[in-house]
Amino acid sequence: MSAKQLSIAITGAGGAGVISCGELLLQAWARQGGRGLLRKAYGPQIRGGESAALLKLTERERYTASSHYDVVLALDWANFSRFEDEICLGPDTWVICEPAGELPDSVLAAQPRVLRLPMTGLAAASHADGRENMLALGLLGGLLGLPVSSLCKLAGQKLSGKPQAYQEAATACIERGANEKLNCQLQIPPLGGKDLWYLSGNQAAGLGALEAGIRFVAAYPITPASDVLEWMAGGLERVGGHLVQAEDELAAINMTIGAAFGGVPAFTATSGPGLALMTESIGLAVASETPVTVFNVTRGGPSTGIPTKSEQSDLNIALHGLHGDAPHLVLAPLDIADCVFTTGWAVNLAQQLQTPAIVLSDQFLGQSTAVVSEPRRCENTIPVALAASEEGEYLRYNLTTSGISTMASPGDVDRRFTADGLEHNEKGTPSAKQSDHQRQLDKRADKLTGFDFGEDWGHISGSGTVALVCFGSSSAPVAEAAALLAGRGVAVRTISLRLLAPLQATPLAGALAGCEQLFVVEQNHSKQLFHYLKGQMDFQQQVHSYARAGPVPLNPQSIVQRVLEVVGND
């Protein structure tokens, strides 16, 4: 167990309040200047099932999933087996549980140190409406040395809409739990952070979109993207925007395109099944050169798959899922804080280049909450190139040097509003002529491939003859693996791709200069990024794949093992 991090798992049946307990614990920790990550694990059922709050308290902000837990507090063991491959225990793990009931076989096999405590009885004795999750909050807060007053205040804020008796019960249980003296020695990470933010990846994405100018959102709720919409609804009202809950994903994307037709920066959020339904209409946005941003929070698939678990398996549909030749933007935030910048940048790029942008987040980033330093923002908000009042005929799809044409809004005087999914000429008149088709195909492709995206296409760190390339939530475990490899004498550089399409092949090749071995790391079964890069690049290095499907997050130690199998450890 490292003194620099502490991992805590709180488990129980759905509805037992373990997620609320984890949220309040991390908030109280953050208020004292602590950094940390809260992963929320749910079962795939609509109601009931299992849930777990998985906390990792740290002194730095490179947030990977915990590979070992120091404390496991189980309100019950009913469905613990469903978390066995995510919550790893050992002889140094402290398990806090009720006196009655047999421990699961996987827990017994780990031979942890067990503290049995009558949490249900203590909660009932504290208050008639006492609940075990608030008693657990007091217990864990006491172990971490957190002020009881802070825990009670946060619980009161969360229960502000409930009857007064609920708030009184929470306070009584927290105080009772904090006063329990547990013989449980832990090494607590240092505090002292300042100006820290507490947010999830979905909230960060919503913030980035609003700051970039999004003023219309249409979407249909879907796990794990619904949080984006819930957070943006209030924010949009405050800035004069609107959110519409559509009847399905087909309506959502078409409403989004309709708002963008009218000159309003527009956004939708979904997950894999919803993105599959949206692809035809995203093709309309490509053909009509209409700027929209589609935020996709990826989950395990195919079909309904594993709605509550993370996987990077929507890359192929994001890159290749549109019919015809349909060039568009695909981006991926590198971590929870980066969801602010990358989503804002995607909105700006879509507006400037008049094309759809698909942003690939995932359940790990979207539904996890982290304590971070103030996120980087996308500074430049770039509007659509609106039609000027110059004399002469207005050509909506004028063949400009940059490939970007001016766009009129409905009602502009002497500017015919044109937006057509049929192939067309420069004026926007439908055309089946081969020459018009070729020119418009070139126009839509060249404005993306010829654009200068600058240095934000990816994040490069380190040096050495071994390179690890990844995207999205794989970035944190890859960075951790690079640090572990450095400790083993293997110098590694990491390249995390933020802009996936159009792939920045030239700067990527430059970033790989001097490398001999390249490992493509991703969380999916079919090596989607590996095959995409191999199809786009003529690599001079030996290229290897490390691809693991979800739902268990990528493990830095496993990445290290894969690298050492190939390069050795001299």
Secondary structure as GFF3:
##gff-version 3
##sequence-region A 1 570
A	DSSP	beta_strand	5	13	.	.	.	ID=ss1
A	DSSP	alpha_helix	18	31	.	.	.	ID=ss2
A	DSSP	beta_strand	35	42	.	.	.	ID=ss3
A	DSSP	beta_strand	50	58	.	.	.	ID=ss4
A	DSSP	beta_strand	71	74	.	.	.	ID=ss5
A	DSSP	three_ten_helix	80	83	.	.	.	ID=ss6
A	DSSP	beta_strand	94	97	.	.	.	ID=ss7
A	DSSP	alpha_helix	105	110	.	.	.	ID=ss8
A	DSSP	beta_strand	113	116	.	.	.	ID=ss9
A	DSSP	alpha_helix	119	126	.	.	.	ID=ss10
A	DSSP	alpha_helix	132	144	.	.	.	ID=ss11
A	DSSP	alpha_helix	148	158	.	.	.	ID=ss12
A	DSSP	alpha_helix	164	179	.	.	.	ID=ss13
A	DSSP	beta_strand	196	200	.	.	.	ID=ss14
A	DSSP	alpha_helix	201	211	.	.	.	ID=ss15
A	DSSP	beta_strand	216	219	.	.	.	ID=ss16
A	DSSP	alpha_helix	226	238	.	.	.	ID=ss17
A	DSSP	beta_strand	242	245	.	.	.	ID=ss18
A	DSSP	alpha_helix	249	261	.	.	.	ID=ss19
A	DSSP	beta_strand	266	270	.	.	.	ID=ss20
A	DSSP	alpha_helix	272	287	.	.	.	ID=ss21
A	DSSP	beta_strand	292	298	.	.	.	ID=ss22
A	DSSP	alpha_helix	315	320	.	.	.	ID=ss23
A	DSSP	beta_strand	329	331	.	.	.	ID=ss24
A	DSSP	alpha_helix	338	353	.	.	.	ID=ss25
A	DSSP	beta_strand	356	362	.	.	.	ID=ss26
A	DSSP	alpha_helix	363	367	.	.	.	ID=ss27
A	DSSP	beta_strand	369	373	.	.	.	ID=ss28
A	DSSP	alpha_helix	434	449	.	.	.	ID=ss29
A	DSSP	three_ten_helix	454	457	.	.	.	ID=ss30
A	DSSP	beta_strand	458	462	.	.	.	ID=ss31
A	DSSP	beta_strand	466	471	.	.	.	ID=ss32
A	DSSP	three_ten_helix	472	474	.	.	.	ID=ss33
A	DSSP	alpha_helix	475	487	.	.	.	ID=ss34
A	DSSP	beta_strand	492	497	.	.	.	ID=ss35
A	DSSP	beta_strand	499	501	.	.	.	ID=ss36
A	DSSP	alpha_helix	505	511	.	.	.	ID=ss37
A	DSSP	beta_strand	517	522	.	.	.	ID=ss38
A	DSSP	alpha_helix	528	536	.	.	.	ID=ss39
A	DSSP	beta_strand	542	547	.	.	.	ID=ss40
A	DSSP	alpha_helix	556	567	.	.	.	ID=ss41
###
